[in-house]
Amino acid sequence: MGFSSAKRVSTSTLDVAYEQAGRPDGIPVVLLHGFPYDVRAFDEVAPLLTARNALVLAPYLRGFGTTSFRAESAMRSGQQAALGHDLIEFMDALGIGSAVLAGYDWGGRAACVTAALHPERVRGLVTVDGYNIQDIAAANEPSRPEWEQTFWYQFYFHSERGRQGLERNREELCALLWRTWSPTWYGAEEAFPASASSLHNRDFVEVVVHSYRHRYGLVEGDPRYQRAEDLLAEQPRITVPTVMLETGADGLLGPSSSGDRSYFTGPYEHRLLEGVGHNPPQEAPEEFADAVAVFLRREFG
């Protein structure tokens, strides 16, 4: 594995488990995994970045791995503002003023939220598949039928049947998502078991179900994040230097992320990853690391 140590740090809400590699005086890089993945996605990326003098940090998101809520009474929210808040507090707890942020899926959302609302904390952004901030007000506008069918799991989680299905069959369901979202990645079945234990976090189901219900306006969010959600509802532009990675073989269909260009107003580069599915750091670690390394060279823009 590409990380040298596993650690924990406390924030106001969470005890965050994270893995670390590289020199303490290196440029901080925070790598952010998605659903239903974990930090194992970055095992091959981390050494490529530490070789370029980065301090690499990979936290387990709320509901994953051994990250835990500090209070039993805390709402197990999976809303986008909570993910962004967690990232800022993680950096605060480690005394990191600013960092390069790189993520995909939920992790890409956390990175985009942070870049939009706290640009002073972001040296550079690598986001997979564009502007990952949800437009909740427009969430119930139908899309093309061939795209809608790939969102079945989201609609499934809206129901009690889906919640129980995730609870009882979490490994089988998530392994299916891995395979269908990365149809050209023949290593998915072999790689999945290393991440499967992270899906058995006691809060996993509750956080995931809340996330997929909140983004469609079906449930209320945690009041502590409402101010941030109000700002995100305005679809704020991202001004920080950005490399956007578009996946060329993603089984989770939708509009091309190149259409999100107008949301990025700072220095910007678009890279198409031909033949790569939904999990670029594991499917194409060198290409993912190269995108992050742009900000380690300080040459962007």
C-alpha positions in Angstrom: 0.0 0.0 0.0 1.1 3.5 -0.7 0.6 5.1 2.7 3.1 5.0 5.6 0.8 5.6 8.6 -2.8 5.5 9.7 -3.9 8.2 12.1 -6.9 9.9 13.7 -7.8 13.5 14.4 -10.9 15.0 16.1 -13.1 17.8 14.7 -16.2 19.3 16.3 -18.3 16.6 14.8 -16.1 13.6 13.9 -13.2 11.5 14.9 -11.7 11.3 11.4 -9.6 8.3 10.4 -7.0 9.1 7.7 -3.9 7.8 6.1 -0.7 9.7 5.4 2.4 9.5 3.3 5.3 11.8 2.5 7.4 14.5 4.2 5.8 16.6 6.9 7.2 19.7 5.2 5.8 18.7 1.8 3.0 20.6 0.0 -0.3 19.3 1.5 -2.4 17.2 -0.8 -5.8 15.9 0.4 -7.2 13.0 -1.6 -10.9 12.5 -1.3 -12.7 9.2 -2.1 -16.2 8.7 -3.3 -19.2 6.4 -2.7 -18.9 3.4 -2.4 -15.1 3.5 -2.3 -12.5 4.4 0.4 -8.9 5.5 0.7 -7.6 2.3 -0.9 -8.4 4.1 -4.2 -5.3 6.2 -3.7 -2.7 3.4 -2.8 -1.0 3.8 -6.2 -1.4 7.6 -6.4 0.2 8.4 -3.0 3.7 7.2 -3.8 3.7 9.0 -7.1 2.9 12.2 -5.3 5.3 11.7 -2.3 8.1 11.3 -4.9 7.2 14.9 -5.9 7.6 16.2 -2.4 3.9 16.2 -1.4 2.5 15.5 2.0 -0.4 13.2 1.1 -3.5 12.9 3.4 -6.5 10.7 2.6 -9.4 10.9 5.1 -12.2 8.4 5.3 -15.4 10.4 4.7 -18.2 10.4 7.3 -19.9 7.0 7.3 -16.8 5.2 5.9 -14.0 3.2 7.4 -13.4 3.9 11.1 -14.4 7.6 10.9 -17.0 8.1 13.6 -19.4 10.7 15.0 -18.4 12.1 18.3 -21.9 12.4 19.6 -24.7 9.9 19.4 -27.2 12.7 19.0 -25.4 14.1 15.9 -27.5 13.9 12.7 -26.0 11.4 10.3 -26.2 13.8 7.4 -24.7 13.0 4.0 -25.6 16.4 2.5 -23.0 18.2 0.4 -22.5 21.1 2.9 -21.6 18.5 5.6 -18.9 17.0 3.4 -17.4 20.4 2.7 -17.6 21.3 6.4 -15.8 18.1 7.3 -13.0 18.9 4.9 -12.4 22.4 6.3 -12.5 21.1 9.9 -10.1 18.2 9.0 -7.6 20.8 7.6 -8.1 23.0 10.7 -7.4 20.1 13.0 -4.1 19.4 11.3 -3.1 23.1 11.1 -3.2 23.1 7.3 -3.9 26.6 6.0 -4.3 25.6 2.3 -3.9 22.4 0.3 -4.3 20.9 -3.1 -7.6 19.1 -3.1 -8.3 16.2 -5.4 -11.4 14.0 -5.4 -14.0 12.1 -7.3 -17.7 11.4 -6.7 -18.5 12.4 -3.0 -14.9 13.4 -2.6 -15.0 15.6 -5.7 -18.1 17.2 -4.2 -16.4 18.0 -0.9 -13.5 19.5 -2.8 -15.7 21.6 -5.1 -17.8 22.8 -2.1 -14.6 23.9 -0.3 -13.2 25.5 -3.4 -16.4 27.5 -4.0 -17.0 28.6 -0.4 -13.4 28.8 0.9 -11.1 29.5 -2.0 -8.4 30.8 0.3 -7.9 27.2 1.6 -7.3 25.7 -1.9 -4.0 25.8 -3.7 -5.4 23.9 -6.6 -8.4 21.7 -7.4 -8.6 18.4 -9.3 -12.2 17.4 -9.8 -13.4 14.4 -11.7 -16.4 14.9 -14.0 -16.8 18.6 -13.5 -18.7 20.9 -11.2 -19.9 18.5 -8.4 -22.0 20.9 -6.5 -25.6 19.7 -6.5 -28.4 22.0 -7.9 -31.0 20.7 -5.4 -33.7 23.1 -6.7 -33.5 21.4 -10.1 -33.0 17.9 -8.9 -36.4 16.7 -9.9 -36.1 17.8 -13.5 -36.1 14.6 -15.6 -33.1 13.7 -17.7 -32.7 11.5 -20.8 -34.1 8.0 -20.2 -30.8 6.3 -20.8 -29.2 8.4 -18.1 -32.1 7.9 -15.7 -31.7 4.1 -15.8 -28.2 4.4 -14.4 -29.5 6.4 -11.4 -31.6 3.4 -10.2 -29.6 3.1 -7.0 -30.5 6.7 -6.0 -34.2 6.1 -6.5 -33.8 2.8 -4.7 -32.4 4.5 -1.6 -35.4 6.9 -1.5 -37.5 3.9 -0.3 -37.5 1.9 2.8 -37.0 -1.2 0.6 -33.8 0.4 -0.6 -32.6 1.3 2.9 -33.0 -2.3 4.0 -31.4 -3.5 0.8 -28.3 -1.5 1.5 -28.3 -2.6 5.1 -28.6 -6.3 4.3 -26.7 -6.5 1.0 -24.2 -3.7 1.2 -21.2 -5.6 -0.2 -23.1 -7.2 -3.1 -24.8 -3.9 -4.0 -21.7 -1.8 -3.8 -19.6 -4.4 -5.7 -22.3 -4.2 -8.5 -21.9 -0.5 -8.6 -18.1 -0.8 -8.9 -18.4 -3.1 -11.8 -21.1 -1.3 -13.7 -19.6 2.2 -13.2 -16.2 1.0 -14.4 -17.1 -1.3 -17.3 -13.6 -1.3 -18.8 -11.8 -1.8 -15.5 -11.2 -5.6 -15.3 -9.5 -5.2 -11.9 -12.7 -4.0 -10.1 -13.7 -7.4 -8.8 -10.2 -8.1 -7.5 -9.8 -4.7 -5.9 -13.2 -4.5 -4.2 -12.5 -6.7 -1.1 -9.8 -4.3 0.1 -12.4 -1.5 0.5 -15.4 -3.7 1.5 -14.7 -3.3 5.2 -15.2 0.4 5.0 -18.8 -0.1 4.1 -19.4 -1.7 7.5 -19.1 1.5 9.4 -22.0 1.7 11.8 -23.2 5.0 10.2 -22.7 4.1 6.6 -26.3 3.2 5.7 -27.8 6.2 7.5 -25.3 8.7 5.9 -25.7 7.2 2.4 -29.5 7.2 2.6 -29.7 10.7 3.9 -27.3 11.9 1.1 -29.4 10.5 -1.7 -32.7 11.7 -0.2 -31.5 15.2 0.7 -30.1 15.9 -2.8 -33.7 15.4 -4.2 -35.3 17.6 -1.5 -37.0 14.6 0.1 -35.6 15.2 3.7 -34.3 18.1 5.7 -30.6 18.7 6.2 -28.7 19.3 9.4 -29.6 22.9 10.5 -25.9 23.6 11.3 -25.1 23.5 7.6 -28.1 25.5 6.3 -26.2 28.7 5.7 -23.7 26.8 3.5 -26.5 25.1 1.7 -28.1 28.5 0.9 -24.8 29.6 -0.6 -24.5 26.4 -2.6 -28.0 26.9 -3.9 -26.8 29.9 -5.8 -24.4 27.6 -7.7 -21.3 29.7 -6.9 -18.4 29.8 -9.3 -15.1 28.2 -8.5 -12.2 30.7 -8.9 -9.3 28.5 -7.8 -6.9 26.9 -10.4 -8.6 23.7 -11.6 -7.8 20.6 -13.5 -11.0 18.8 -14.5 -10.7 15.1 -15.4 -13.5 13.8 -17.6 -14.0 10.0 -17.6 -14.3 8.6 -21.1 -15.9 5.2 -20.1 -18.0 6.0 -17.1 -20.9 3.6 -16.6 -22.8 6.2 -14.6 -24.2 8.2 -17.5 -25.0 11.9 -17.7 -24.2 15.1 -19.5 -20.6 15.7 -20.5 -18.7 17.4 -17.7 -17.1 19.7 -20.3 -20.4 21.5 -20.3 -19.6 22.7 -16.7 -16.8 25.0 -18.0 -18.7 28.2 -17.2 -18.7 27.3 -13.4 -14.9 27.7 -13.3 -13.6 31.2 -13.6 -10.0 30.7 -12.7 -7.1 29.0 -14.5 -8.6 25.8 -16.0 -7.5 22.7 -17.8 -9.7 19.9 -19.1 -8.3 16.4 -19.5 -10.2 13.5 -21.0 -9.3 10.1 -19.6 -10.1 7.8 -22.5 -11.3 4.3 -21.5 -11.5 5.2 -17.8 -14.6 4.7 -15.7 -15.9 6.2 -12.5 -12.9 5.5 -10.3 -9.9 7.2 -11.9 -7.4 7.0 -9.1 -7.5 3.2 -9.1 -8.1 2.8 -12.8 -5.6 5.4 -14.0 -3.3 6.3 -11.1 -0.5 7.8 -13.1 -2.9 10.2 -15.0 -4.6 11.1 -11.7 -1.3 11.8 -10.0 -0.1 13.8 -13.0 -3.2 16.1 -12.7 -2.4 16.7 -9.0 1.3 17.3 -9.8 0.4 20.3 -11.9 0.0 22.2 -8.6 3.1 20.7 -7.0 5.2 22.3 -9.9 3.5 25.6 -9.3 3.3 26.2 -13.0 -0.5 26.2 -13.5 -2.1 29.2 -15.1 
